[in-house]
Amino acid sequence: MGKHLNKTIAPVVVTICLIAYYSIYIMIILKLNIPNIIKITFLIVSIIITITIIMVLIERIKEIKGGEEDDLGKY
């Protein structure tokens, strides 16, 4: 389990950084004095991107646990 843990650290750190970025982005957008429809649009897009990032992280962890440590091995 230790060797898989070391290889999952980077994807988890990158995911946390991206989620933090989009959280700050959402907070800034909500504080701006722009129409609500634009705020809602940015909010929805940011949520979709965040969900996609989390899904990619889960898929990457499954690949690492399955023994495929290099994405280029598929090609």
Summary of the structure (lengths in Angstrom):
residues: 75
radius of gyration: 16.4
end to end distance: 26.8
largest distance: 49.9
contacts: 163
relative contact order: 0.14
helix: 85%
strand: 0%
